């Protein structure tokens, strides 16, 4: 009986790994997919001057602009689990399918280190349950991926304590998501694990077949990585990359006038969004390396900052179209 149980566990483990590893890069450039996907945060009204569309308006917009799929923000004002009961989920899924769009993934918003200074509140468990709800929502809507974050590093708390919370949270969340056949794509966004070497270590430590990486070029570029270093980062992260989101930015130096010195003192640099190819991020190298490893996922686009030219609909649309034109080169 024990022997049978062990065999069954091995079979299930292998099956799960096969199911959840279908989107990882093949290693062959000819297998490169690179379909386009528009993130609904681009039309959510969060940034100064940014136009706000509801879910229906956004879906029509993505289709009209020519995107292959959409990435829906899993919070208000778009697709929050609070607002979508069974009937609303069925209706939204039908609408997405009727437009001929692919729902690539839901964008979840996690922070596994929140509340680290209040150990009496089981925040990691709460976050994992939230991810489980997102996984069910994703499954109901017809996608098998949820994008999530790690955690911000809080001052005054030992790093290893915060890192351990992230590991525990990702494990719990991954187990919840697996019940719905959903892969969690961990974005290199929050402080914990944002460097590619640390993220690689983190994902290996979590060691779940459905916890992968949503690996972007934005963070490595801001960290000062060179063209060769960004290529090396993609090659290292190859076993985990199932999703990526693109956006380009410029650096705007800031200064403060110091009267006693009759001079300007440099302050932290401000980052602003610009159309693809007009900023400092080396997307040419990034996309070419994704192609080199046979990347199988979508390339999502987001306008998630104050945008050059303003946030009115016409400028958002024009900038989104420039992204579509830019990625055709690859």
Backbone torsions as a table, in degrees:
resi	resn	phi	psi	omega
1	UNK	NA	-42.8	178.8
2	UNK	-62.1	-40.6	-179.4
3	UNK	-61.4	-43.8	179.6
4	UNK	-61.9	-43.0	179.7
5	UNK	-62.3	-39.9	179.4
6	UNK	-65.6	-43.7	178.3
7	UNK	-61.1	-43.5	-179.9
8	UNK	-60.7	-42.6	179.6
9	UNK	-62.5	-40.2	179.4
10	UNK	-65.5	-43.7	179.5
11	UNK	-61.4	-46.7	179.4
12	UNK	-61.8	-42.3	-179.6
13	UNK	-61.5	-46.4	179.7
14	UNK	-63.5	-43.1	179.2
15	UNK	-59.8	-45.3	-179.5
16	UNK	-62.3	-41.4	-178.9
17	UNK	-65.9	-36.8	177.7
18	UNK	-65.8	-45.3	-178.2
19	UNK	-62.6	-45.1	-173.2
20	UNK	-86.8	-2.4	-178.4
21	UNK	-109.9	13.2	-176.1
22	UNK	-67.8	-25.4	-173.8
23	UNK	-97.5	-3.3	-178.4
24	UNK	-70.5	154.5	-178.5
25	UNK	-57.0	144.1	-177.9
26	UNK	-86.2	-20.2	-176.0
27	UNK	91.5	-1.3	-179.7
28	UNK	-116.0	121.3	-175.9
29	UNK	-58.9	-30.8	-178.1
30	UNK	-69.8	-14.2	178.8
31	UNK	-90.1	1.0	-177.9
32	UNK	-57.1	131.4	179.7
33	UNK	-96.8	-73.2	175.8
34	UNK	64.1	37.2	173.9
35	UNK	-71.1	159.0	-174.9
36	UNK	-99.5	149.1	-175.0
37	UNK	-145.6	136.7	-179.9
38	UNK	-107.2	127.3	179.9
39	UNK	-84.1	129.3	-175.3
40	UNK	-68.5	-14.7	176.2
41	UNK	-60.5	-21.2	-179.6
42	UNK	-64.7	-22.2	-178.5
43	UNK	-127.3	37.3	-174.7
44	UNK	-102.4	-5.7	176.8
45	UNK	76.9	16.5	-176.8
46	UNK	-77.7	-32.5	-174.2
47	UNK	-96.0	152.0	-176.7
48	UNK	-51.7	121.5	177.6
49	UNK	82.3	-1.1	-175.7
50	UNK	-78.5	131.3	177.8
51	UNK	-64.9	154.3	-177.6
52	UNK	-123.9	121.1	175.9
53	UNK	-112.3	148.6	172.8
54	UNK	-81.2	178.7	-173.6
55	UNK	-61.7	-45.8	179.6
56	UNK	-60.4	-47.1	179.4
57	UNK	-61.9	-38.7	-179.8
58	UNK	-66.5	-44.5	-179.8
59	UNK	-59.6	-44.5	178.5
60	UNK	-62.8	-41.1	179.5
61	UNK	-61.2	-47.4	-179.3
62	UNK	-60.5	-40.6	178.8
63	UNK	-66.2	-45.6	-178.0
64	UNK	-63.7	-37.5	-178.7
65	UNK	-72.1	-23.4	176.9
66	UNK	106.3	21.0	178.0
67	UNK	-80.3	148.5	178.9
68	UNK	-76.0	-33.0	-176.2
69	UNK	-150.8	-178.5	179.7
70	UNK	-133.8	153.5	173.6
71	UNK	-119.1	113.6	-173.3
72	UNK	-98.1	131.2	178.2
73	UNK	-69.2	120.2	-175.7
74	UNK	-89.1	54.3	173.9
75	UNK	-160.0	167.7	177.7
76	UNK	-66.9	143.2	13.0
77	UNK	-90.9	15.9	-177.7
78	UNK	-105.5	-104.6	-169.4
79	UNK	-110.1	74.9	177.2
80	UNK	-83.1	138.5	175.4
81	UNK	-57.7	-23.2	179.1
82	UNK	-65.6	-28.0	-171.2
83	UNK	-105.1	-7.6	-173.5
84	UNK	-116.3	100.2	174.3
85	UNK	-83.4	-174.7	-175.7
86	UNK	-58.1	-42.6	-178.4
87	UNK	-66.6	-41.6	-179.7
88	UNK	-66.5	-34.1	178.6
89	UNK	-67.1	-44.3	178.7
90	UNK	-62.4	-41.9	-179.3
91	UNK	-64.9	-41.8	-179.9
92	UNK	-67.2	-41.0	178.7
93	UNK	-61.9	-43.7	178.2
94	UNK	-61.3	-39.9	-178.1
95	UNK	-66.3	-43.4	178.7
96	UNK	-60.7	-45.1	-179.5
97	UNK	-66.2	-37.5	-179.0
98	UNK	-66.1	-27.2	178.3
99	UNK	-84.6	-5.6	-179.9
100	UNK	74.3	24.9	178.7
101	UNK	-99.2	156.2	173.1
102	UNK	-103.4	127.8	170.8
103	UNK	-81.9	103.1	-172.8
104	UNK	-74.3	-46.1	178.1
105	UNK	-166.8	164.6	170.2
106	UNK	-98.1	141.7	178.5
107	UNK	-96.1	107.4	177.4
108	UNK	-91.2	161.0	-175.5
109	UNK	-129.4	92.0	-176.0
110	UNK	-113.5	157.8	174.8
111	UNK	-153.1	90.7	-171.4
112	UNK	-71.5	-9.3	177.7
113	UNK	-100.2	-0.9	176.8
114	UNK	-60.4	136.1	179.2
115	UNK	79.0	14.2	-179.8
116	UNK	-61.3	-24.7	179.8
117	UNK	-86.8	-0.8	179.1
118	UNK	-126.4	74.6	-173.0
119	UNK	-63.1	-14.9	179.8
120	UNK	-71.8	-18.7	179.4
121	UNK	-99.4	122.8	-176.5
122	UNK	-77.4	65.8	-173.2
123	UNK	-61.0	-39.5	-179.4
124	UNK	-61.3	-42.1	177.9
125	UNK	-65.2	-40.4	178.6
126	UNK	-61.2	-45.9	179.6
127	UNK	-62.7	-41.6	179.7
128	UNK	-63.3	-39.4	177.1
129	UNK	-64.8	-39.7	176.6
130	UNK	-59.9	-44.6	178.8
131	UNK	-64.2	-37.9	175.9
132	UNK	-59.5	-41.5	177.0
133	UNK	-64.6	-38.7	177.4
134	UNK	-65.4	-37.6	179.1
135	UNK	-64.5	-40.7	177.0
136	UNK	-65.1	-43.1	177.7
137	UNK	-60.4	-44.4	179.6
138	UNK	-60.0	-46.8	-180.0
139	UNK	-61.0	-43.2	179.1
140	UNK	-63.2	-31.4	-177.4
141	UNK	-89.1	-8.0	174.6
142	UNK	98.9	21.3	174.6
143	UNK	-124.5	155.9	-179.2
144	UNK	-114.5	25.9	-179.1
145	UNK	-140.5	139.0	172.4
146	UNK	-128.7	123.6	175.9
147	UNK	-82.9	132.0	178.4
148	UNK	-134.3	173.5	177.6
149	UNK	-115.0	174.0	177.3
150	UNK	-93.1	-96.8	178.9
151	UNK	-164.9	150.8	174.7
152	UNK	-81.7	144.3	179.2
153	UNK	-82.6	121.1	-179.9
154	UNK	-89.9	137.8	179.3
155	UNK	-69.2	148.7	174.8
156	UNK	81.7	1.5	179.6
157	UNK	-117.1	132.9	179.6
158	UNK	-53.1	135.5	-177.1
159	UNK	-57.9	-44.6	-176.3
160	UNK	-62.2	-30.9	177.0
161	UNK	-65.9	-42.2	179.6
162	UNK	-70.4	-41.5	178.3
163	UNK	-60.0	-43.2	-179.7
164	UNK	-62.2	-36.5	177.1
165	UNK	-62.4	-39.7	179.3
166	UNK	-65.7	-44.5	178.6
167	UNK	-59.3	-48.4	179.3
168	UNK	-60.9	-44.4	-179.0
169	UNK	-62.5	-43.5	180.0
170	UNK	-65.9	-37.7	177.6
171	UNK	-64.2	-48.4	-180.0
172	UNK	-63.0	-44.4	-179.4
173	UNK	-65.1	-40.9	179.0
174	UNK	-62.2	-40.3	178.5
175	UNK	-65.8	-39.2	177.3
176	UNK	-65.2	-44.4	-177.3
177	UNK	-65.8	-33.7	-178.2
178	UNK	-61.4	-28.6	179.1
179	UNK	-62.4	-22.2	-179.6
180	UNK	-110.2	11.2	179.7
181	UNK	68.2	30.1	-174.5
182	UNK	-107.1	137.0	174.0
183	UNK	-93.8	137.1	174.4
184	UNK	-96.3	121.8	178.5
185	UNK	-100.9	106.5	-175.9
186	UNK	-84.2	116.9	-177.3
187	UNK	-84.3	141.0	176.1
188	UNK	-79.6	75.0	-171.7
189	UNK	-124.9	-56.6	-178.4
190	UNK	-77.6	166.5	-171.5
191	UNK	-57.4	-45.5	-175.9
192	UNK	-71.9	115.7	178.2
193	UNK	80.9	16.1	-176.3
194	UNK	-73.5	-28.7	173.4
195	UNK	-73.5	140.5	-171.8
196	UNK	-64.1	-34.1	178.2
197	UNK	-64.8	-42.1	179.2
198	UNK	-69.6	-37.7	178.9
199	UNK	-65.7	-40.6	177.3
200	UNK	-58.5	-46.3	178.1
201	UNK	-61.4	-45.0	-178.2
202	UNK	-59.3	-48.4	-177.4
203	UNK	-68.1	-34.1	175.9
204	UNK	-67.8	-35.4	179.1
205	UNK	-70.1	-39.1	176.9
206	UNK	-64.2	-44.4	170.5
207	UNK	53.7	50.4	172.8
208	UNK	-118.8	137.5	-176.1
209	UNK	-65.3	-17.8	-179.5
210	UNK	-108.5	16.1	173.2
211	UNK	-113.4	103.9	-174.0
212	UNK	-119.5	-159.1	-175.4
213	UNK	-125.6	135.6	165.7
214	UNK	-100.7	90.5	-168.7
215	UNK	-97.6	121.0	-176.7
216	UNK	-110.4	159.8	177.4
217	UNK	-83.7	-18.4	-173.1
218	UNK	-59.9	-50.4	-177.6
219	UNK	-63.8	-49.1	177.7
220	UNK	-58.1	-36.4	179.6
221	UNK	-65.5	-43.6	178.4
222	UNK	-67.6	-26.1	178.3
223	UNK	-79.8	-3.2	175.3
224	UNK	87.8	16.7	-180.0
225	UNK	-69.2	141.2	178.5
226	UNK	-79.1	174.2	178.0
227	UNK	-55.4	-47.7	-179.2
228	UNK	-66.2	-35.7	179.8
229	UNK	-70.3	-36.1	177.0
230	UNK	-66.2	-41.9	176.7
231	UNK	-59.9	-45.3	179.4
232	UNK	-61.9	-36.1	179.1
233	UNK	-64.4	-44.2	179.1
234	UNK	-63.6	-43.3	179.9
235	UNK	-61.7	-40.3	179.7
236	UNK	-67.7	-40.4	-176.6
237	UNK	-81.7	-1.4	-176.7
238	UNK	-46.1	-44.0	-177.4
239	UNK	-64.2	-14.1	-172.9
240	UNK	-113.7	-18.1	-169.2
241	UNK	-72.9	117.0	176.9
242	UNK	-122.8	-6.4	-177.2
243	UNK	-159.9	153.6	173.7
244	UNK	-150.5	147.0	178.1
245	UNK	-123.0	133.4	-177.0
246	UNK	-112.2	147.9	172.4
247	UNK	-167.7	143.3	-178.0
248	UNK	-111.9	152.0	-172.9
249	UNK	-142.6	159.3	170.9
250	UNK	-119.9	156.5	176.2
251	UNK	-98.6	130.3	177.1
252	UNK	-116.3	108.0	179.8
253	UNK	-60.5	145.2	179.1
254	UNK	-125.0	147.0	-177.7
255	UNK	-139.9	153.0	175.8
256	UNK	-123.4	131.4	-179.1
257	UNK	-76.0	126.9	177.5
258	UNK	-107.5	105.5	-172.9
259	UNK	-58.8	-42.1	-176.4
260	UNK	-66.3	-21.1	180.0
261	UNK	-102.8	-8.5	-172.5
262	UNK	48.5	52.7	-175.0
263	UNK	-156.3	168.6	176.8
264	UNK	-107.5	133.0	177.8
265	UNK	-102.8	133.8	-177.2
266	UNK	-72.2	139.2	177.7
267	UNK	-115.9	-177.8	-180.0
268	UNK	-61.6	146.0	-177.2
269	UNK	-74.9	139.6	177.3
270	UNK	-92.0	140.7	178.7
271	UNK	-111.5	133.0	177.4
272	UNK	-131.6	151.8	-177.7
273	UNK	-85.0	141.7	176.6
274	UNK	-136.7	166.6	176.8
275	UNK	-59.9	155.5	-179.5
276	UNK	-56.7	134.6	178.4
277	UNK	90.3	-5.8	-178.1
278	UNK	-106.7	0.1	-178.2
279	UNK	-108.3	-164.1	-174.4
280	UNK	-93.8	-3.8	-177.0
281	UNK	-83.4	129.8	-175.6
282	UNK	-83.2	76.5	-179.3
283	UNK	-73.0	-24.1	178.4
284	UNK	-60.1	-48.7	178.7
285	UNK	-67.5	-40.8	-177.1
286	UNK	-62.4	-50.9	-178.1
287	UNK	-67.5	-37.6	178.5
288	UNK	-64.0	-35.6	178.5
289	UNK	-73.3	-36.0	174.1
290	UNK	-60.1	-41.0	178.1
291	UNK	-65.9	-40.0	-179.5
292	UNK	-59.3	-37.6	-177.8
293	UNK	-88.9	1.7	179.4
294	UNK	72.4	42.6	-179.6
295	UNK	-54.2	135.9	-174.0
296	UNK	-106.6	-7.5	-173.4
297	UNK	-95.4	-167.9	177.8
298	UNK	-90.9	160.2	168.8
299	UNK	-109.4	108.4	-179.0
300	UNK	-85.8	153.9	176.3
301	UNK	-125.2	137.5	177.6
302	UNK	-135.5	145.1	169.9
303	UNK	-111.7	92.3	-166.7
304	UNK	-124.9	47.3	177.0
305	UNK	-168.9	171.3	172.0
306	UNK	-61.3	127.3	-169.9
307	UNK	-103.5	138.9	174.6
308	UNK	-57.0	127.6	-178.8
309	UNK	96.0	-8.1	176.7
310	UNK	99.2	167.7	-175.3
311	UNK	-102.8	16.7	179.0
312	UNK	-73.3	159.0	-173.0
313	UNK	-52.3	-45.9	-176.5
314	UNK	-59.7	-41.1	-179.7
315	UNK	-73.4	-38.6	175.6
316	UNK	-59.6	-46.4	-179.9
317	UNK	-62.0	-45.9	-178.7
318	UNK	-61.5	-40.4	-179.4
319	UNK	-70.0	-38.3	177.6
320	UNK	-64.2	-39.5	178.4
321	UNK	-65.3	-37.3	177.5
322	UNK	-61.9	-35.7	175.9
323	UNK	-62.0	-46.7	-179.9
324	UNK	-59.6	-40.0	178.8
325	UNK	-67.9	-37.5	-178.1
326	UNK	-65.6	-44.9	-175.1
327	UNK	-73.5	-15.6	177.3
328	UNK	-61.0	-23.8	-178.5
329	UNK	-67.9	-16.4	-174.9
330	UNK	-110.5	NA	NA
